[in-house]
Each structure stands twice: as structure tokens, then as C-alpha cells.
Amino acid sequence: MPKPCVHYGLLPVLLLAGLCHAGVLPAGGRCFLLRVQQQSGQPAAAGDANRAEPATDEKLSLSDQVIQNVLEPLRNGIQVQDVSQVMAVFDKQVPAYAALQQQFRSFFGLYSEVNFHYQILQVAADKDHGSATADIEMDALPYEIAGMPERRAAQMHFQLGLTPKGWKIVGFTPAEFFGPGFNRAEAR
């Protein structure tokens, strides 16, 4: 069998990684992906086929770190309505951690489906403290059949702290965004 060509660039490797992760390719496809990574000079680890991260040794930018550590896990946790996944992006040392956890439980108890979108506007950091500003939009479909879908949108400001596991949220405004009393007019 001829050796696979590795001069395709990064795009085919990422596409194959996505297909492997989705279970579309048979086990042989996964092996091909690992061989391509090894031949292109990138180390192949067991978990590499499941990640679609850039295969470079460059340090991630601050914005990329915030997306990877905070916003994407937050989005994923909200969309699958997993309180523990959502709370993993918050620093457990935050005084209102338990109240925030209960707020998310209550929120998920009201809505059967939630779509969460963000767009980063600004990110800044000074040593182990940082901040991020993002436009957030959330569409929530209530469990009640007669209930109206709700759209929430706000420009949110996140206060961040750098921990050994990456950036974590230590505070955010508007604080009531995930609460039942969210007022859209005050959020903008």
C-alpha cells in the first residue's frame, strides 16, 4: 500500500479528525490520520484524533485562551444544559459560587432548549488578572407548550483570573443574565 501524501496542509488533517471524532470513518481511517500526523513531524497521541486544534507549537493568543478556557466550555455547557460543565469555567473561590450554581439549575429547569452565541469584542490581561467583553445572544425555548421562546442579548463583561488550569471567570455583568428577572433594556 503506498504511503499517504502529507503535503495536503492542515485542512485535510482537521477534516479527518472531525470525521474520526464523529465516528464516520472506520478504525482504518483513524489509523491513517495518526500516520499522517506522525509523518508530518507532529507527535501522535491517543487524544489528538479527537481534537481539532491547530497543530502548531505557537503559544495561543490571549483571545484564543479565553475562547478555549472560558467561552467555548460555557457555550457547550449551556447548550447541553450541564450545570457542572458550566460551573467548571468559574473559579470556585468566587463568593457567590453556590448561588450562581443554583441560578443555572433554575434556569435550565425553565428551558428545554438553549442556543448560546458569543462574539469577543475585547480581551485584556495583566499577569494573572484579565477581562473580556463579548456580545452574548441566547435563545431559550421553554418547557411549557404555551410559553414563548425568549431571546436574551447583552454585552457582557467578564472578570477573569488565571489558575493552573487556565483562565476562569471570577465575575461577570450583567449578573442577572441567567436569572428569571433579566431585563433586556437595562443590559445594553
C-alpha angles and dihedrals in degrees: 000000000000119000114258117255112250099191094092094100127231099304098076091046090053091046091051090047089054092048092048091048091050091051093241096125122063121242089272089062090056090052090051090053092052092049091051091051092048094048093048090060096256118125113246115221127177094254097044094087090060096053127076096197123135110273097228134115091224117121113253117252118247091255091051091049091052091048092047098042102033122009102041094046089046092050093046093047093049094047093050089038095232109155094194092052090049093047091051089075092057125080108247090219091070107117094226094046095118093046091049090050090053090047090057091047090053092045093052089047090062101046131056095194132022129186115195125192131177140182119195113229102174140359127187135170140183112193107302098351126074147157137216132193120202139167106239126196124182129182115196127188113204124227090234111092092217092048120109121235111254128218119200122187130174143149100247127202116207124198108209136198126198112234130175087265094052134265118346131186113252095174143349141192137250083042093190095057092111095036129097092246097059110147112203094198092059094046097069 
